[in-house]
Structure formats: structure tokens, C-alpha cells
């Protein structure tokens, strides 16, 4: 590269113009054009000289210099192979010269140049004196720049694979740059920190120490003067945050408490000496300082938690300091930093071997319960407006709601340590105290200090998971109080939710059932929508957990159900429906049909009425929501019926089917309605399995007609349930039924292929996903019918064509299908079965031959699609499955697949990959194949495609030959 300005000058003006367009007030088309131009420029070889020219020209705008520095960083990380190796020293000298120029800033540019130098040092393995050269070139008057170079180096070296170095070369270079230089860096930092008072508290020194602590033994830092510098920096406003960060890194490096016992012995008294800073920060109202102090103590606690369990007397002071941090946090912004510590300590204290420590810390956890319940209280608005507790700050309100649930987890930890009875007792005492103090002042319009009542109720709800059904001390006292709680919106909401949380306990204490149920059902008449939603949820849980106690009240429940259903929002309608369905699920067999009909006949009438007036989207959504209510009954009502006897639930489904069929025909253009109808049909099959055979012919006809008319994937989703439940060889499925099911699938497949022939895959992502999930099931359950058939060829072509989609779900479905299909080319099938004869299962020779024929004809295309997807278009989550397809292909036909891989790589855009890289990859693949280690090929291809993708983030020019072919079907 021309580092000295010799040769033709690089064209800078177009770059500056494009940057001006990106930052100026031009139209979107111009911005897109400028963005595309700059993106291509960043990958070009011309960028090497142009970026240098921009950076060395004093008149270049600062934004252009920052862009040039960022571009240069990308070039060094991804495109260093564009330069001949003999030009790397010149590149190094250029970077050092630029760093010298920008040693005093601007800092963003200086940082980018430091990153450039670190990545060059990593890849330029012949450069041995990195630190010495940087130090001598920049000089002693550029300490900030030197410190930033030092800070960046370990971060870039250990961040992850971005370059083309082999694992061995990367490991060796890491040792040279970091481990071998660690003593020198430590001496340098000590020397600089002792040079002056300002140097000792320089934030960049602290950041540098934090960065190198993984390389420098933590004992060397703690036993040096650097520890004093770090702790003293905690008293400096400018260096407080980096000092906290540095201390936290030191704590994390001492997590191996046995190995670091001496270090911890030195650190512990220094940390405890900082405890007065908690009160200082709390009184100063400096939120950032308080959070920093809290973080410091919490991280120390997390690192040494095992020692707290082993030696509770010695480490109790640190636990008390963390409790103080939680207690003094009036703004509730820092207390969450302690939550993980309380969880980690609980994990140890609940072990039998640490029972003594559990006793010693019991009082601290008891105080922690009081702290958490106090923090749970809603704020009291200064304006006195009880309808807007957060005075318009919706973000703060949402944050507080989420925060409360996190505190609920801490209360569960407390229950595990000191017992449920004591924790519940604290909540009960607070409720009693409120009743005694303010109960007589409460009216329907005013509840004094309601926050002090609502918080312990919430705490009870949070601790519910820890309470056993046998609890007989606190709950029998508190439940009668709860059902008398006043009608304040937030208090009533919380009281109803508490009852909902303890329904399992109530199922063992039926004497309290009716009073609680009465309290919940009257809440349906509350003015607050939140309370009504809570009541619906509580009703669901009550019916689920207490269904055996309520099964004789099923008729009365129906009256209540009908009275509230139409006044509820859709989600609450589902809740009360699920509750009613749960009670129906325990009805005797002779009452199933009658009760099913009692509840669902009115729902069907509602469906018909809604369908008659549904013209707009809102009314269609309402219709879809009501169909879901019928589905919930089908999901819950699953009576046991002996084989070969009619199922009363299926008998009623026969009456549901015509209504849903008519709705489908009339709303064939409404995806929400079709999805809910198909969900209902699908659940008929899943709930009653082979007992649904009487409705199968009519159901299959409706699914086929619906898919043909709508091309909605929901019909394929429902078809999948039939294929699974009535699979070939399944119990109670005769051969004629299995044959009919496969013909049904064939019909659906032909319809899909015709649709894909007319519309590009990008327009059918959901249909493609549902279809290939269906095909995967057919491959598994009907392999002998499907794989050798003529239909498998166009379906495979459709799969390969559809891989151009960039959505995860359909891609995953296709890749799973390909993996399962190719698995039949081997002896063992891709699924486990129970064979009573204990005979080994195996794929037939005909199946294996059929798969090999498919691979021989379309294997090269499969390889192209997998590699192209992994290099260019597949989301990261698809890489494992895509490489799995390639692995299976290599195992199946190693020599041929190796040739197809080489052909595919030869079609990549010119200049995007070096011939030497391809030759190296192919040699490694050939070696693996010859040695029978084909599984290594998977990792070779993953590494290659990852490297290619990093260097070529977007497809470049010349991709045409690797684009997916348009699907064509003439069946």
C-alpha cells in the first residue's frame, strides 16, 4: 500500500460527498444510494489508501475522519489478506504515525486507531516487540494514548474469532501478546500510578487494570500499590465509576476462593472499611454514587458467597453491609443490584452442610423480608392525585411493576432460608396492623394509607409458590381477613390475586372455598377493568384446582358463566371459559354429552349470530375469539372411554363441525377466523385421538376444500394432527384408514405445490412453514409411502427453492425436513420406536435407495443452497441445522459431496475468497473423508462460512449464479 503518498492520489471527494449526503437533509433515495456506495467502498482495496488520505489531511471533516478510522478497522479485521505480507510493516508504521497525530484526541478516532493497531498486532505474527514499539513511538508525553492502546489490546485479542488465524496460531499469538507481556504491563502501570497524584486516579489507568486483570494474576495487583490507587480513586468524582468497575473485576477474579484465599484475606478488611460510604451516598442523594457503592458490595458478596456459608461469623459484616445497601435505597434504583446475591447465598444456606450458617443469617433474612415489603409499597403522589401515582411517568410505572416481581423472587429466597411461616407471619402482621389502625376509617370512597395494606398482600402473592398445601398456622387466620378487604381498586385487585395464588391450598381446605369464591365472583361487578381481569384469572385457577369440589355445582356455574361472559374482554372470556371447562372435565361419563351441550350450545348460537353480522375486521376478530372458547372446552373435556366405545365428546363434536364448516366457507378470506377454526379442528383430533375417527371423513374434506380455496397454512397445521394421530401402523388405525390419510396428504401437497408455482416463496412464509412441518411428519410416519413416490421429487425442489426466505421459522421447518429425509439414506431411521419383539428397526433397502436417487439428482443443489445460505442469507439460528444437512450428505456420499462443495466455492464472487483458502479447505475435507472422520467436515464448513460471512457481510456483485432457482411444478 502507498503509505508515503507516492503514486496516484486516491479519490477522496466522492467519499466526502456520500458522507455529506448521509448526514444532510436529502431525500431517502439519495441516502440509500450514498449508503450503498460507502458500503462497497469499505470492502474495496481502494479503501486502504483513501482512508489514510482522509486521516492525514488536516482539513478533512471530523465525521469523515471517524468514518475513515472505522473503515480502516474493518479492513484490518476482515480484509488484511488484500495486502501483500511485505506491506504490513508500512501499514503498522502508518497506524503509529496516525496515533501520534491523534494522541490527544478526538477520543473516538483515537480509540478506533487503537483497535486497528491491536488487530494488526494480533494478525502480524512476525511483529514481536509490540508494546516496546508503541511506547517508544508515542513517547512519554502521550500516556493517555498508550494507556488506551494497552486497554484495547486484551479486549480485541480475547473478544472472539474475527480473523483467519487458525486456533493454534491464535493461541500462540495470544500468549505472545498477553501472557508474555503481563509482567511488563504491571510494572508500567505501577510506575505510572506512582508518578503523581493525578496519575493514580486517572480513569484510564483503572480501565487498563480492569482490561488486563484476566492476564495479570490478581494477587500481583492486590499486593501492589495499585490496590491503594484503586481504593483511593473511589473518593474521586471523576474516577469513581472506573474504580468501582475495577474492584468488581478484582472480585470476579477471586471467585475461586480456595486458590485466592490470601488475596481475599487482604481485600476483605479494605472492602469492609468502605461501609461508611453507604450512608454517605444515601445522604448525598447522589444516585449514581449510591448505585456504584451498592454494586461494589453486592459483587464482593457474589464472589465470596461460599465463604459466607463456610465462615458466617467472619463474613457477617459484608452481608450486613449488603442489607444496608438494600434498606437505605429510598429511590429503589440500586436495590435490584443485590438480588442475585441473596439468591446465591440462599442456594448455599439451604444445603444441609451449611445449616449452622443458615441459623446465623436468619435474623438478616428476617430483616430483608421487612425491607422488601416496604419497597413493595406504591409511591404516595405529591400532588395527592390517587389516580396517577407516578404523576404521568409511564416508564417509571412500568419499571416499578417489573421491579415488584423481582422483589417477589427475593421474598421466595427468604422463605427458603427462614421458613414460610415466619415470612407469611410478617405479611399477616402488617395486614392486621393496618386493620387495627385504619380499618375503622375506611369507606367505599376513601381507604387511608392503602399502600401499607396492598404491599403485604402483594408479598403474600409473591410467596405463594413456597407455601405448601398443609400450611395451617398463618393462612387459616389471614384468608378470612382477605375476603373482608375494602373495595379500593388496587387493594381489591391484589386481594383477588392472592386468593388466585392459593387455590391449591384452598382445595385442601374446603371450609373456606365458598367465601373466597363469593369474593371473587362479586369482583366481576367492579368498576375497574383490572379488578375484573383479576377476577377472571382467579376464577380460572379456582376451577382448575378445586374442580373436584365444584363438580356438583356445574349447573349453577353455568348460570354465572352465561351472566358474565358477554361483559368480559376476550382474554378474560378465555379465563372463565377455561375455568368452566375444567369443572366439566371431571363430570361422570354419562353426563359429559349433556354438560358439553349445556355450555357450548349457547356459544354456537353466539357464533352464528356473530357470523351473520361480521363485516369489518373488529367483528371478525370477535367471531374468532368466540371460536377459541369452543376450542377450550374441547381441550379440557377428554373423558376416558374404553376402546371401540363411542366417545360422548366426539358425539357433540359432530354437532360443532357443520357450524364451523359454514363459518369457514363464509370467511375464507379472514385469516384470524380460519386460524381459530383450524385450531378447533386440530384439537378435536389431538384430544380424542383415534376416537375422532367418526368425524374424520367430513373433517378431511373440509380441510382439503379450505386449503384449496384459501391457501392458508392453518389447514395444513390441522392436517398435521391427523397425520400424526392416524399414522401408519398406529394402534387402532387400520390399513384402509392409513391409506386414506396418505391420499389426503397427497391432495394437500399438490395444492401447495401449485400455489408455490404461482407465487414467490417470500409471499408464502407461513404456508411454507406449515407445509414442511407437515411433510416432516409424513416423512416420519409414512416413509414407505412418501419417500419412494414421485411426489417427493417436486417437494424436495420446493424446499430448495424456498430456502431463499430469510425468516427463521420456515427455514427451520425446511431444514428439519431435509435432515429427516436424508436420514433415511442410512440403516437406522431418524426416530425411536417401541418394538415389543425387541427386533432392531431398520430402513428398508428400497427407502435407502430412494434417498440416494434424490441426492444423486439434487445433491449438488442442496450443497449450493446450504453453503450459500450459511455464507449470505441464513439467520444465525439456522446454522446448526444447515451444517447438519451438509454433515448428513457427507456421511451419505462423501466423495461426491466434496466435489459439489468445491464446485460451489468456485462460483463465489471473484475476489471474495482467496484460492489458497479454498484449496486449504478442500485438502482438509479430503483428509477427513480419507481418514473416516467425516464429522470434522461439519466444523470445517462452519468455520469457513463464518469467516466468509464476517468478511462479506452482504452479498457482493456476481452472486447471480448462486441465487435460488424459481420453483416450477406441472402436476
C-alpha angles and dihedrals in degrees: 000000000000101000096159099054095255119140128027115345115246116247104254099164096076090052092050091047093051091049090050089052091050091053099035133082097264127135123278094255091058091048091051091049091049091047092051091048093050092046091055091044092055091058096044126099088234089069091076095067097031095056090050091051092051093048096048094046109092092204094059113114115256091241089055092050092051090049090049092050091049091048091049090052090054092047092053093046099044110014107037089119088069088075126070111247092242090064095058095088089055090050089050092050090048091053092048090049091050091047089053089051093050097035091119095043165199081233098215090059092043090051092052091050090050089053089049091053093046093052092046090051090051094053100033094077094175090064102094105163098057100145094039093051094046092049096046094045097049096039132208093293091067101061094139090055093046091049091051091050089051092048094050097047100073091039093056096040095051100033096095144277111317101138138058098254115129119243090255094049092045092051093049093047092047089055092049095048101038117016096038092046097043096094091049092049091049092052090047093051093047091048093049095044090054094049095083144342092256091050092054091057097039106133090218092060089054092048090049092052090050091051095050099041092096089058102035113065108254090227090062091056096043093047093050133075088264091083090060090048092051095047093044089051088063087074093055118088094212096048101035098099097046089044090055090047090051093049090049091052089051090052092050090051089057096055089112089076096182094053092043099042093122093048092050090049088057095043101045099071090044090054094046089050087064093062094100087064088072093066092039092054092045092052094044093059088224101146097188092051092048092050090048093051091046091050091050094055094040093052091048089052093049091049095049099032094120090056089053088057093045098043108023096165094054096044100036092100091062091050090050090050091054090049089051090053089054094045098048095049099106093168092051091225099117104033093084088067088070097051097089091050092056089049094049093048090048090054090061099037092056091060115099093233090063098046091120091056089048089058092047094052096041093100091051092052089046090056089045089061090055091048094049095048090050090050089051092068118111113241122262107236116235090220091057091233103141092188092064108041094169095043095237098316099128093171091057090047093053091046091052093051092052090044091055092059090051089053087050088062090054089053088054088054089052090051090054092052105039101019136261095264095061093045094047089045090060091053091046092050091052091050090048091048091053092048091050095045105036107008094097091052095054119110135171090266103035131042110179116222091354090168089071090057099040095052097059089045090055090047090054090051091049093051094047095102090060095052117095124220089246096061104131107164110063107016097057087057099042101043095067088051093051095056089056096052114130123260100258110141100237095036093048090047092053093045091053091048091051090055089048091052094053100047092115088056091047091054087065093046105050093168088077096043101092097048091050094045090049090051090051097046093050088053088069086074094055119122092229117088089207092058091048091051089049090050092052091050091047091049090054093051092045093053093044096051100031099038093121089056092047102042093098091053094057094118093050089047089054090057090052092044092054092046096056105029100086093048096056131089115249096262092051091046087058091049096053091041092053089050093051091045090053090058090048090052091070097049118123114264093251091058099044098091093044095049092042088054093043092058102034103041091072089047091053090050089052089050092053092047092048092046091054093057102030105117105136132050094260094056091044090054089051089053090050091050091053091050087057089059090060089049091055091057090050091050093052104036103075108142120188109250123178115247117277092020121112116259112229091211091056088048089060092043086064086065093048095050099070092049093051091044091056091047090051092052092048096044101038090136096053112091095191092054094045092048092053093046092050090046088055093049091046091053091050087063096040094047099046099025113186090358086073090070093108091064095038100095094050092042094051091050092052093047092050094046092045094052093046091052100040108022086218116157090219090080090055089049090055091044089057091063091055092049091051099046096041097041124155110280095010120146114274091010114116124207095254092054092048091050091050091050092053091049087051090055090047089056092050091047094053090050090052094048091051090051092050090049089061102038130046115250093246089067093054107044097136094044090049091051093050093044096052092045085055091047090050089057092047089050090054100039102031103028097141091052099041112034099055092040125105088242093069092068099061091039090056089048090050090051093052092046091050093055088087088079114103099206116110099222100056092039091053091049091052094046092049090052091051093049093050093045094051091047089069088066088077133064098259122062120235094245138063120240135183110238114189091201090056088228112151113254118230139171113257119249088244091058093047091048091049091054092048090052090053091050093048091055101037105016095103090053090049090053091048093050094047096047094042091049093049092047099042123004117014116105113243092253090065097056096089094053094042092052087045090058090051091048092052091049092051091049090049101046109003101173096046094045091051088056092048091051091053091048091050093050089050089061095058118117111282113264095016093103132022119241088232090060092052092047091049092050094048092048090052091048092049090050092051091049093049092048093046093242096125093151089071088063089071092060093043090055093044091053093046096048092044091052092046092048093050092053095041104039093173130028111272131213115296097043092124098102091054098049117114115266119243111261116247127190127174100178 
